[in-house]
């Protein structure tokens, strides 16, 4: 693998890890406050869509550099990251509080005991 492919490989795994951890965070941890301006919500959604596009672009570039045994790991990470990236958008569009927070659960004013 050449030097630029190694950098792109590292970037692919960083984005994949970020997307997976973001989904786990938004799925398990309740939100306690909403984003105020609607423009911020649209920027967050745009960032989430750009993450999906980056995953697909980096995967398609890296696919040619992997041999068959190593490609299984790349494909597995790509599919998991793509499913969680789509899951982030599903959380966003699933409810009113999901639209404003991006989280599955929303406790206005703080956690309940």
C-alpha positions, 0 to 999 in steps of 0.5 A, spaced: 500 500 500 502 506 498 503 512 503 497 516 500 493 510 501 495 508 508 493 516 510 486 514 507 486 508 510 487 511 517 482 516 515 477 511 513 478 508 520 477 514 524 471 516 521 468 509 522 470 509 529 467 516 530 460 514 527 459 508 531 461 511 537 456 517 536 451 512 534 452 509 541 452 515 545 446 518 541 442 511 542 444 510 550 445 517 553 439 521 554 439 528 551 437 534 556 437 540 552 435 542 545 439 545 539 436 552 539 437 555 532 434 551 526 440 553 522 444 549 527 440 543 526 441 543 519 448 544 519 448 537 524 444 534 519 449 536 513 455 533 517 451 527 518 450 526 511 457 528 509 460 523 513 456 517 510 458 520 503 465 520 506 465 513 508 462 511 501 468 515 497 473 512 502 471 505 501 470 505 494 477 508 494 480 503 499 477 497 496 482 496 490 488 496 495 486 490 499 487 483 497 481 478 499 483 476 506 484 483 508 478 486 504 473 482 509 475 486 515 474 493 511 467 491 508 465 489 515 467 495 518 464 499 512 457 496 513 457 497 521 459 504 520 454 505 514 448 502 518 450 506 524 451 512 520 444 511 517 441 509 524 444 516 526 439 519 521 433 515 523 434 517 530 434 524 528 427 523 523 424 519 528 421 524 533 420 531 534 425 531 540 430 526 536 429 532 530 432 537 535 437 533 539 439 527 535 438 522 541 433 517 542 431 519 549 430 526 551 429 529 558 427 536 558 431 540 564 435 534 566 435 527 568 429 524 572 431 519 578 
